């Protein structure tokens, strides 16, 4: 942890242009909110005037950054207690770890003091993933698992029927049949962009269902095991042979653009993708999509569990105003605000059970609502892994060192996708990184 904090302190030097909540000299206060620049978050920014109108004297300043950059800056600020941000967007990877470190405000008293907030309305697995010792330290803005979006029209034209529960072998077969370079349509889009929350998220679910894991129960690194090697070769070969152009630099946003423009026949990614695929203002494939569960190999399921969420750093100066904003952005009424303002397909999914009872949302989301809920319900280690590892998490290893380890492994994976190194060499280097981490846990156990 000392090494991690030193690294974060150095990173914090690059967190510039932000100031914590404070007086503007005329009785007004500014809340600085650090978020990831995904589509659903952009909607929240555009609606901020409604919050400010209801809370005179409180002004919102959003710091919206790409995922990898946001992670680095938010982690550095929170871990070093820099105070740059009053509200931070984190996930179920950070929430329990940071709560255990004493970096976050316990939100239970705030929720209980807010009439109608109803934390019991949160989907249980999402709520639990953001908790530490049965107390919530972050509240979900949207929750997700992973599934496959596919073009029903292209499948029909090719004479292919998507199974109710596809395997990765079947997906690879379909990608080969649907890959039409002459027409400019790739068989599948898979993330190749470096980042533990970018390419490593979908890849790790593939590794899990192939029977691989990062460490065995004794913290021996297993990144060169037969199972891990098979999964890596499968993923790299599939995206190199039938994936999108520029795959080594494609993340969630890039794949979403390619799929929405009609340039891809299938896309395996977050269930929250429907805000992109079914948005009539930007997508050319609205109404042409089917959604299938995350493909499997040796396991019953393989989807991940993730929740972009809001938290208050322990050092935030105005926790009451920070909570008022968080409650506004995550309460039962927010879904209705977004649905009425921008369309029901843009409602943040996967958090509250009550959202799935709104008639307009049920109608708009009929193609993907149940697959999303099923994916979240099945996203646990018992169903997505062959054997239990010594760490929490599905698409991530729930230890502090994984931010660095996962990023390094993803860089090796991306290099293999780009053809700059072989899969064997990429895994050999990744194994060395993982062995260093594993040894530290072996020493603690010993």
C-alpha positions as CSV (number, residue, x, y, z in Angstrom):
1,X,0.0,0.0,0.0
2,X,2.9,2.4,0.7
3,X,4.2,1.8,-2.8
4,X,0.7,2.5,-4.2
5,X,0.3,5.7,-2.3
6,X,3.8,6.9,-3.5
7,X,2.7,6.2,-7.1
8,X,-0.6,8.0,-6.6
9,X,1.1,11.0,-5.0
10,X,3.2,11.4,-8.1
11,X,0.2,11.0,-10.3
12,X,-1.6,13.7,-8.3
13,X,0.9,16.3,-9.6
14,X,-0.9,16.1,-12.9
15,X,-4.4,16.7,-11.4
16,X,-4.7,20.4,-12.4
17,X,-7.4,22.9,-12.9
18,X,-9.7,21.7,-10.2
19,X,-10.7,23.2,-6.9
20,X,-12.9,21.8,-4.1
21,X,-16.2,23.1,-3.0
22,X,-16.0,26.6,-1.6
23,X,-17.5,30.1,-1.5
24,X,-17.5,32.2,-4.6
25,X,-17.6,35.3,-2.5
26,X,-21.3,36.0,-2.9
27,X,-22.8,33.2,-0.8
28,X,-22.7,30.7,-3.6
29,X,-20.9,27.4,-3.5
30,X,-19.3,25.2,-6.2
31,X,-19.3,21.4,-6.1
32,X,-16.7,19.8,-8.3
33,X,-17.8,16.5,-9.7
34,X,-15.4,14.1,-11.4
35,X,-17.0,11.7,-13.8
36,X,-16.3,9.5,-16.8
37,X,-17.3,10.9,-20.2
38,X,-19.8,8.2,-21.2
39,X,-23.1,9.0,-22.9
40,X,-25.2,8.7,-19.8
41,X,-23.0,11.0,-17.8
42,X,-23.2,13.6,-20.6
43,X,-27.0,13.6,-20.1
44,X,-26.6,14.3,-16.4
45,X,-24.4,17.3,-17.2
46,X,-27.0,18.7,-19.6
47,X,-29.7,18.4,-16.8
48,X,-27.6,20.1,-14.1
49,X,-29.6,23.3,-14.4
50,X,-32.6,21.5,-12.9
51,X,-30.6,20.6,-9.8
52,X,-29.1,24.1,-9.5
53,X,-32.6,25.7,-9.8
54,X,-33.9,23.5,-6.9
55,X,-30.8,24.2,-4.8
56,X,-30.1,27.9,-5.0
57,X,-26.5,28.9,-4.2
58,X,-25.1,25.5,-5.3
59,X,-23.3,25.5,-8.6
60,X,-22.0,22.3,-10.3
61,X,-18.7,22.0,-12.0
62,X,-18.2,18.8,-13.9
63,X,-14.7,17.4,-14.7
64,X,-15.5,14.9,-17.4
65,X,-12.7,12.7,-18.6
66,X,-12.1,9.6,-20.7
67,X,-12.2,6.4,-18.6
68,X,-8.5,5.7,-18.2
69,X,-7.7,9.3,-17.4
70,X,-10.6,9.7,-15.1
71,X,-9.5,6.6,-13.1
72,X,-6.0,7.9,-12.7
73,X,-7.0,11.4,-11.5
74,X,-9.8,10.3,-9.2
75,X,-7.7,7.6,-7.6
76,X,-4.8,10.0,-7.1
77,X,-7.0,12.7,-5.6
78,X,-8.9,10.4,-3.3
79,X,-6.0,8.3,-2.1
80,X,-3.8,11.3,-1.3
81,X,-6.8,13.2,0.2
82,X,-6.1,16.0,-2.2
83,X,-9.6,17.5,-1.9
84,X,-9.9,18.4,-5.6
85,X,-13.2,16.7,-6.0
86,X,-16.4,16.8,-3.9
87,X,-18.1,14.0,-5.7
88,X,-16.2,11.2,-7.6
89,X,-17.4,8.6,-10.0
90,X,-16.0,5.2,-9.1
91,X,-17.0,1.6,-9.5
92,X,-17.6,-1.6,-7.5
93,X,-13.8,-2.3,-7.9
94,X,-12.9,0.8,-5.9
95,X,-15.8,1.2,-3.5
96,X,-15.2,-1.6,-1.0
97,X,-11.4,-1.2,-1.1
98,X,-11.5,2.6,-0.6
99,X,-14.1,2.2,2.2
100,X,-11.8,-0.2,4.0
101,X,-9.0,2.4,3.7
102,X,-11.2,5.1,5.2
103,X,-11.1,7.2,2.0
104,X,-14.9,7.5,1.5
105,X,-17.9,8.8,3.4
106,X,-20.4,6.2,4.7
107,X,-23.6,7.0,2.8
108,X,-26.0,5.1,5.0
109,X,-26.9,8.0,7.3
110,X,-27.5,10.3,4.3
111,X,-29.8,7.8,2.6
112,X,-31.8,7.2,5.7
113,X,-32.2,10.9,6.2
114,X,-33.5,11.4,2.6
115,X,-37.3,10.7,2.3
116,X,-38.2,8.4,-0.6
117,X,-34.6,7.6,-1.6
118,X,-35.2,3.9,-0.8
119,X,-31.9,2.1,-1.0
120,X,-33.8,-1.2,-1.0
121,X,-34.9,-0.4,-4.5
122,X,-31.4,-1.0,-5.8
123,X,-30.8,-4.4,-7.5
124,X,-29.3,-6.5,-4.6
125,X,-26.1,-7.6,-6.3
126,X,-25.3,-4.0,-7.4
127,X,-26.0,-2.7,-3.9
128,X,-23.9,-5.3,-2.3
129,X,-21.0,-4.7,-4.7
130,X,-20.8,-1.1,-3.5
131,X,-20.9,-2.0,0.2
132,X,-18.3,-2.6,2.9
133,X,-19.4,-4.3,6.1
134,X,-23.0,-4.0,5.0
135,X,-22.8,-0.3,4.6
136,X,-23.0,1.5,1.2
137,X,-20.1,3.8,0.4
138,X,-21.2,4.6,-3.2
139,X,-24.6,4.7,-4.9
140,X,-25.0,3.4,-8.5
141,X,-25.6,5.7,-11.4
142,X,-25.9,2.7,-13.8
143,X,-25.2,-1.0,-13.4
144,X,-24.2,-3.5,-16.0
145,X,-23.2,-7.0,-17.0
146,X,-22.0,-7.9,-20.5
147,X,-23.8,-9.5,-23.5
148,X,-23.6,-9.7,-27.2
149,X,-25.5,-7.3,-29.5
150,X,-26.0,-8.7,-33.0
151,X,-27.6,-7.5,-36.2
152,X,-30.7,-9.6,-36.7
153,X,-31.0,-8.6,-40.3
154,X,-27.5,-9.7,-41.1
155,X,-28.0,-13.0,-39.3
156,X,-31.2,-13.7,-41.2
157,X,-29.5,-12.9,-44.5
158,X,-26.7,-15.3,-43.7
159,X,-29.1,-18.0,-42.5
160,X,-27.8,-17.9,-38.9
161,X,-29.9,-18.2,-35.8
162,X,-28.4,-16.9,-32.6
163,X,-28.7,-19.6,-29.8
164,X,-30.4,-18.7,-26.6
165,X,-27.1,-19.4,-24.8
166,X,-24.2,-19.0,-27.3
167,X,-20.7,-20.4,-26.8
168,X,-17.6,-18.6,-27.8
169,X,-16.9,-21.3,-30.4
170,X,-20.3,-20.4,-32.0
171,X,-19.6,-16.7,-31.9
172,X,-16.3,-17.2,-33.6
173,X,-18.0,-19.2,-36.3
174,X,-20.6,-16.5,-36.9
175,X,-18.0,-13.8,-36.9
176,X,-16.2,-15.6,-39.7
177,X,-19.4,-16.0,-41.8
178,X,-20.5,-12.4,-41.3
179,X,-17.2,-10.8,-41.9
180,X,-17.6,-8.9,-45.1
181,X,-14.6,-6.7,-45.8
182,X,-15.9,-5.8,-49.2
183,X,-19.1,-4.3,-47.7
184,X,-17.1,-2.7,-44.8
185,X,-18.7,-4.9,-42.1
186,X,-16.5,-6.6,-39.5
187,X,-17.7,-9.9,-38.0
188,X,-17.3,-8.7,-34.4
189,X,-16.1,-5.8,-32.3
190,X,-14.0,-6.6,-29.2
191,X,-12.1,-4.1,-27.2
192,X,-8.3,-3.9,-27.8
193,X,-7.6,-0.6,-26.2
194,X,-5.1,-0.8,-23.2
195,X,-6.6,-0.3,-19.8
196,X,-7.7,-2.7,-17.0
197,X,-11.2,-1.3,-17.4
198,X,-11.0,-1.3,-21.2
199,X,-9.8,-4.4,-23.1
200,X,-9.0,-6.4,-20.0
201,X,-12.7,-6.4,-18.9
202,X,-14.1,-8.4,-21.8
203,X,-10.9,-10.5,-22.2
204,X,-11.0,-11.5,-18.5
205,X,-14.5,-12.8,-18.9
206,X,-13.3,-14.9,-21.8
207,X,-10.4,-16.2,-19.7
208,X,-12.7,-17.0,-16.8
209,X,-15.1,-19.2,-18.9
210,X,-12.1,-20.9,-20.5
211,X,-11.1,-22.0,-17.0
212,X,-8.3,-19.5,-16.4
213,X,-7.6,-17.2,-13.5
214,X,-4.9,-14.7,-12.6
215,X,-3.8,-16.5,-9.4
216,X,-4.5,-19.9,-7.8
217,X,-5.5,-20.2,-4.2
218,X,-1.9,-19.9,-3.0
219,X,-1.3,-16.7,-5.1
220,X,0.8,-18.4,-7.7
221,X,0.5,-16.4,-10.9
222,X,-1.2,-18.4,-13.7
223,X,-1.0,-16.2,-16.8
224,X,1.0,-18.7,-18.8
225,X,-1.2,-21.7,-17.8
226,X,-2.8,-23.7,-20.7
227,X,-6.2,-22.2,-19.9
228,X,-5.0,-18.6,-19.9
229,X,-2.9,-19.2,-23.1
230,X,-5.9,-20.7,-24.9
231,X,-8.1,-17.8,-23.9
232,X,-5.6,-15.2,-25.0
233,X,-4.9,-16.9,-28.4
234,X,-8.7,-17.2,-29.0
235,X,-9.4,-13.5,-28.2
236,X,-6.4,-12.1,-30.1
237,X,-7.0,-14.3,-33.2
238,X,-10.7,-13.6,-33.3
239,X,-10.3,-9.8,-33.2
240,X,-7.3,-9.9,-35.6
241,X,-9.1,-12.1,-38.1
242,X,-12.7,-10.9,-37.9
243,X,-12.6,-7.8,-35.7
244,X,-12.9,-4.1,-36.3
245,X,-10.3,-1.9,-38.0
246,X,-7.9,-0.4,-35.5
247,X,-8.8,-2.9,-32.9
248,X,-5.7,-2.4,-30.7
249,X,-6.9,1.2,-29.9
250,X,-10.7,0.5,-29.8
251,X,-12.5,0.7,-26.4
252,X,-16.1,0.9,-25.5
253,X,-16.7,4.2,-27.2
254,X,-15.0,3.3,-30.4
255,X,-16.8,-0.1,-30.7
256,X,-20.1,1.6,-29.9
257,X,-19.5,4.1,-32.8
258,X,-18.6,1.3,-35.2
259,X,-21.6,-0.8,-34.3
260,X,-24.1,2.1,-34.3
261,X,-22.8,3.1,-37.8
262,X,-23.6,-0.4,-39.1
263,X,-19.9,-1.4,-39.5
264,X,-20.0,-4.4,-37.3
265,X,-22.2,-7.5,-37.2
266,X,-21.7,-8.4,-33.5
267,X,-20.4,-6.5,-30.4
268,X,-19.6,-8.2,-27.1
269,X,-19.5,-5.5,-24.4
270,X,-21.4,-3.9,-21.5
271,X,-25.2,-4.2,-21.3
272,X,-25.3,-0.4,-21.0
273,X,-24.3,-0.3,-24.7
274,X,-28.1,0.0,-25.5
275,X,-27.9,3.7,-24.8
276,X,-25.8,3.8,-28.0
277,X,-27.2,1.0,-30.1
278,X,-30.8,2.0,-29.6
279,X,-30.4,5.8,-29.7
280,X,-32.3,7.0,-32.8
281,X,-30.4,10.3,-32.9
282,X,-27.1,8.6,-33.5
283,X,-27.6,4.9,-34.3
284,X,-28.2,3.6,-37.8
285,X,-29.3,0.2,-36.5
286,X,-32.1,1.0,-34.1
287,X,-34.6,-1.9,-34.1
288,X,-32.3,-4.2,-36.0
289,X,-30.6,-5.6,-32.9
290,X,-30.9,-8.7,-30.9
291,X,-29.2,-9.3,-27.5
292,X,-27.7,-12.6,-26.3
293,X,-26.1,-13.7,-23.0
294,X,-22.3,-13.4,-22.6
295,X,-20.9,-16.4,-24.5
296,X,-19.4,-19.3,-22.5
297,X,-17.0,-22.2,-22.8
298,X,-16.7,-24.2,-19.6
299,X,-19.0,-22.2,-17.3
300,X,-22.7,-21.7,-16.9
301,X,-22.4,-17.9,-17.4
302,X,-19.6,-15.4,-18.1
303,X,-20.9,-11.9,-17.9
304,X,-19.2,-9.3,-15.7
305,X,-20.7,-7.2,-12.9
306,X,-20.0,-3.5,-12.9
307,X,-21.5,-0.3,-11.6
308,X,-20.4,3.3,-12.3
309,X,-21.3,5.0,-9.1
310,X,-21.0,8.2,-7.1
311,X,-19.1,8.6,-3.8
312,X,-18.0,11.4,-1.5
313,X,-14.3,11.5,-0.6
314,X,-13.8,11.6,3.2
315,X,-12.1,15.0,3.0
316,X,-14.9,16.7,1.0
317,X,-15.8,20.0,2.7
318,X,-19.5,20.1,2.0
319,X,-20.8,16.6,2.3
320,X,-24.5,17.7,2.7
321,X,-24.5,19.5,-0.7
322,X,-22.5,16.7,-2.3
323,X,-25.1,14.2,-1.1
324,X,-28.0,16.3,-2.3
325,X,-26.5,16.2,-5.8
326,X,-25.8,12.5,-5.6
327,X,-29.4,11.8,-4.4
328,X,-30.8,13.8,-7.3
329,X,-28.7,11.9,-9.8
330,X,-29.5,8.4,-8.4
331,X,-33.1,8.6,-7.0
332,X,-36.2,7.1,-8.5
333,X,-37.2,10.3,-10.3
334,X,-34.0,10.7,-12.3
335,X,-34.9,7.9,-14.7
336,X,-38.2,9.7,-15.6
337,X,-36.3,13.0,-16.1
338,X,-34.0,11.4,-18.6
339,X,-36.7,9.4,-20.3
340,X,-38.9,12.4,-20.8
341,X,-36.1,14.7,-21.9
342,X,-34.0,12.5,-24.2
343,X,-35.9,9.2,-24.7
344,X,-36.4,6.1,-22.7
345,X,-33.5,4.2,-24.3
346,X,-31.1,6.7,-22.6
347,X,-32.3,6.0,-19.1
348,X,-29.3,4.7,-17.0
349,X,-30.0,0.9,-16.7
350,X,-29.2,-1.8,-14.1
351,X,-29.6,0.0,-10.8
352,X,-33.2,0.3,-9.5
353,X,-35.8,-2.4,-9.7
354,X,-38.5,0.3,-10.1
355,X,-37.1,1.5,-13.4
356,X,-38.1,-1.8,-14.9
357,X,-41.7,-1.2,-13.9
358,X,-42.0,2.2,-15.7
359,X,-44.4,1.5,-18.7
360,X,-42.6,3.7,-21.1
361,X,-39.2,2.1,-20.2
362,X,-40.6,-1.4,-20.4
363,X,-41.8,-0.6,-24.0
364,X,-38.6,1.0,-25.1
365,X,-36.3,-1.6,-23.5
366,X,-38.3,-4.7,-24.4
367,X,-35.5,-6.1,-26.5
368,X,-32.8,-5.8,-23.8
369,X,-34.3,-5.2,-20.4
370,X,-34.6,-8.9,-19.4
371,X,-31.2,-9.8,-20.9
372,X,-29.7,-7.0,-18.8
373,X,-31.3,-8.2,-15.6
374,X,-30.5,-11.8,-16.3
375,X,-26.8,-10.9,-16.9
376,X,-26.6,-9.0,-13.7
377,X,-28.3,-11.8,-11.8
378,X,-25.9,-14.4,-13.1
379,X,-22.7,-12.3,-12.6
380,X,-21.1,-14.1,-9.7
381,X,-17.9,-16.2,-9.3
382,X,-19.9,-19.4,-8.8
383,X,-21.4,-19.2,-12.2
384,X,-18.7,-17.5,-14.2
385,X,-15.5,-19.3,-13.0
386,X,-14.4,-22.9,-13.0
387,X,-12.9,-22.6,-9.5
388,X,-12.9,-20.0,-6.8
389,X,-9.9,-17.7,-6.8
390,X,-8.4,-16.1,-3.7
391,X,-9.6,-12.6,-4.8
392,X,-13.0,-10.9,-5.3
393,X,-14.2,-9.7,-8.7
394,X,-15.1,-11.2,-12.1
395,X,-13.7,-9.0,-14.8
396,X,-11.1,-7.6,-12.4
397,X,-9.0,-8.8,-9.5
398,X,-10.3,-7.0,-6.5
399,X,-6.9,-6.0,-5.0
400,X,-5.2,-2.5,-5.1
401,X,-2.3,-3.7,-7.2
402,X,-4.6,-4.6,-10.1
403,X,-4.9,-1.1,-11.4
404,X,-1.2,-1.3,-12.3
405,X,-1.0,-5.1,-13.0
406,X,-4.2,-5.0,-15.1
407,X,-3.0,-2.0,-17.1
408,X,0.3,-3.7,-17.8
409,X,-1.3,-7.0,-18.9
410,X,-3.8,-5.0,-21.1
411,X,-0.8,-3.3,-22.8
412,X,0.7,-6.6,-23.7
413,X,-2.7,-7.9,-25.0
414,X,-3.1,-4.8,-27.1
415,X,0.4,-5.2,-28.5
416,X,-0.4,-8.8,-29.5
417,X,-3.6,-7.6,-31.2
418,X,-1.6,-5.0,-33.1
419,X,0.8,-7.7,-34.2
420,X,3.7,-6.1,-32.3
421,X,4.4,-9.1,-30.2
422,X,3.3,-12.7,-30.0
423,X,0.7,-14.0,-27.6
424,X,3.3,-16.2,-26.0
425,X,5.7,-13.3,-25.4
426,X,2.9,-11.1,-24.2
427,X,1.8,-13.7,-21.6
428,X,5.4,-14.4,-20.5
429,X,5.9,-10.7,-19.7
430,X,2.5,-10.5,-18.0
431,X,3.4,-13.5,-15.9
432,X,6.4,-11.7,-14.6
433,X,4.3,-8.7,-13.5
434,X,1.8,-11.0,-11.8
435,X,4.5,-13.0,-10.0
436,X,5.7,-9.9,-8.3
437,X,2.1,-9.2,-7.1
438,X,1.5,-12.8,-6.1
439,X,4.7,-13.0,-4.0
440,X,3.6,-10.0,-1.9
441,X,0.5,-11.9,-0.9
442,X,2.4,-15.1,-0.3
443,X,4.7,-13.3,2.1
444,X,1.7,-11.9,4.0
445,X,0.2,-15.4,4.2
446,X,3.4,-16.9,5.3
